[in-house]
């Protein structure tokens, strides 16, 4: 009976921890994000080449900003929902950059839909990122100290 009580307590504690997670959906914007978009374009040669070649315009890059590392600097989420170079049947290109001043470090690069949320639960100092697949199933990404990986 004692083992059952301990096991039940562990299950209840685990359930309570999961229930406390909060997901905050990102809102991607095209207006008022010129500085962040400029940083992304400076960081990505492929975007500069596509813009120079007339295959995309800077406004194709939608931006969301959120501090996911707890350092009070806003990380940049760059999503390209309108350009066939960066979209396919599995969604469109999403790249996440860790920001330090005017320097960017790519920590996630994936094809997904625009349903992107950040979790209140951190892994190695960065909030988890939750994407949804084409059927609405949540896909959790965790930080390993260098980049995000799908759990």
C-alpha positions, 0 to 999 in steps of 0.5 A: 500500500505504501508503494502505491501511495508513493507512486500516486503522489509522484503521478499527481505531482507530475500532473500538477507540473504539466498543468501549470505550463503556459503557452504564449502564441507568437504574432508575426508582423510585417509592420514596425519590425524593420530593425529586426528584419534588417538584422535578419537580412544582414545575417542571411546571405540567401535572403540578400541574394533572393532580394537582390535577384528579385525573387523576394522583397524584405516584407516577405519576412514576417517577424515576431520578437520575444525574450526566450533566453531570460537575458532581456534581449528580444530573440527574433523569429523570422517566418516567410509565409508568402514566398514559394522559395521558402514554402512547401506542403509542410509549411514555410521557413521559420528561423529563430535567432538568439540576439546579443546586441546587433549580433544574431546566432541561429538556434533553430531553422525548420519548416512549419506552419505559423502556429508558433508558441513559446512555453513557460517551461525552460530547458537549459535557460531557453523557453521551449518552443511549441509548433503545430503540424498540419493536423494541429498536433503539438511538436515540442522543441527544446534547447540543448545549450546551442540550438533547439531540437525536437523532443 
